Amino acid sequence: MLTKNLILPLAIITTATAAPSALVPELLQSAAVIHDTFWAGQNVCNPAQCRVYKSAADAGHDLTTMLTFSIPQNFAGSTCWLEFYLPSGATTGGGQQVDVFRQWAPVSTCPSQGNNRDVQLGRMVLPSGGGGVARWTDTYSSWMTSPGACPGPGEVFGVEIVGVGDEINTVWTQGPGVGMRMMYT
């Protein structure tokens, strides 16, 4: 895989040839946090792998992934949207649907509790077994669910990926060409 990285403050901009949107640049998250929805659970900052997990057998120990994006100054006038790419071989089990929420403020400190969940952006269906781009099946906001004006330069925003239904276990390594990323042109 050919990858070119340009490191900016709090962001990595990448053009990767592995993912379907290979010719479209992407902005990777500046921080990742795993949120344990069990009231006593602590958030885990910058985990090696991201995870969305729910099981009826775990009595509320659901896990969600929260990602923070920092918009560079040179994005003024660009078009942006969110895309979720799972590579072949990613762990996928149970349901294949996730809800995506915008956060009222990104969660960036650990240990902490809470998710700052705000507006539901929509629902995505993940590709079974990975190897593809998740598809938006329902959108409740046009913000970042389809190509549109990028958030303002210098803006920092967070999103949370939450499992739908009683059972889901999806694990991926967030990085260039993989996971939830902000695409731009």
N, C-alpha and C positions, 0 to 999 in steps of 0.2 A: 504494500500500500504506500502510495506517495502522499506525504503530508507536509504542508508548509505551515509553520507557526509564526505568528507575530505577537509577542507578549506586550500587552498594554497594562496600565494600572488596573488591577482587579478583573482583567478579562483576557481570554485567549481567542484570537480570531483565526479560523482554520478553513482551508479548502482541502477536503479529503476525497479520495477517489473510491472509498469503500461503500459509502451509503448512496441510496438512489438520488438524493439531491446533491450529488458530488460536485457539480459545477456551481452550486449556490453557496456562497460563504456562510459560515455560521458563527455565532457568538456563543461560547461556552459559558456555563455558570461560573461565578466567582466563588461560590460556596455551596456546599451540599450538607443537608442535615437530615438524619433519620429521626422521625418523631414516633414515640411510643404513646399510643392513645390511652393506655392504662394510666389512671390518675397518678400513680406513684412512679411512673416511668420517666426516665431522663432522656432528653434529646442527645443524639450522638452527632458531633460535628465532623464533616469531611471523612465519612466512612470509606473504606476501600471499595465497597460495593453499595449501590443503592437498592432499596427493596420496598415493595408494596406487598403487604401480607395481611390476610384475615383468615381466621379459622374459628368455626363455632366451638371447637374443642378448647380454644385458648381463652375463653371467658373475657373478651375485651382487650386482649394484648395485641391489638392491631398495630401495624407499622405503616407509616406513610413516608414519602420522600419529599422534602422541601428544597427548592433550588433558588438561589439568588442570582440575578443578572444585573450587571452594571453597564449602562449604555455609554459608549465612548463619545467624545465630543464630535468626531467626524461622521456620526450617523445622522446628522440633521438632513432632512429631506429624503431619507432612505425608506424603503418598504420592508416591513418585518412581519414575521409570523412564527408561532411555535410548531415544532415538529418533534415527534417521538420516534426514534429509530431503535429497534431491538435487533442485535446481531444474531446470526445463526448460532444455535447452541445456548442462547440465553435461557435461564431457568424460567419456565412458564408453567404454572399449574393452576387448577381450579378455573375460576371465571377468567375471561379474557378482557374484561372491561375495567377502565379506570375513569374516575372523575378528576378534572383539573380545575383547581381553584386559584384565584389571585389572592395574595395575602395583603392585608391592610398595612403591614410593615414586614419586611423580611426578617426571618429568625436567623441571627448570626452569632449568637453567643451560646456557649455550652459550659457547664451543664445548665440546662434550662428546661422548662416545661411549657407546653403550649405550642400552638401552630399559627396563630394570627390569621386564621382562615377568614376570607371575606367573600367575594363574589364568585359563584360557580361559573367558569367559562364554558364548560361543556363536558361531554363524555367521549371517550375514545375506545375503539376496539383494538386490542393488541394482536399482532400476528402470532398465530399459534406456533410455538417453537422458535420464535424469533425470525430473523432473516427478512425484515421488512419494516415499512413505516406504518405506525398506528394510524387508523382512520377515524376522523371526527364523525360520530354518528348523530350527535346532538350538539348544538351550540346555543348558548344562552346569552352570548355577548359576541360582538364582532371583533372585540379587542383581542388580538393575537391568535384568534382561531382561524383566520384567513388573512391573506396578504393585505396590509394596510399601513398607515403611517406608523413609523417607529415611535416608541416612547421618546421623550425629549432627551437631548444630550445631557449626560450627568445624572439622569434618573436611575434609581436603583429600585428594582421590584422583585417580588418573590412569587413563586407558584408552588402549589402543593399537589402531589399526585396521590390519589386515594383509591383504594380498591372498592369495587362495586360488588354487592352480593355477600353471601356467607363465606365463600372460600376463594382465595386468590393467593398465589405465591409467585411473584415475578421479581427476579434478581438480575441486575445488569451492572456493568462497570461504566460509569459515566465518563466520557472522554471525547476526543475528536471523532466525529462521525457516528457517535453512539449515545443513546439516551435522549432525554428531553433537551432540545437546544433551540435557540432563537435563530431562525434563518433570516437573511436580509439581502436585498439587492439595491 
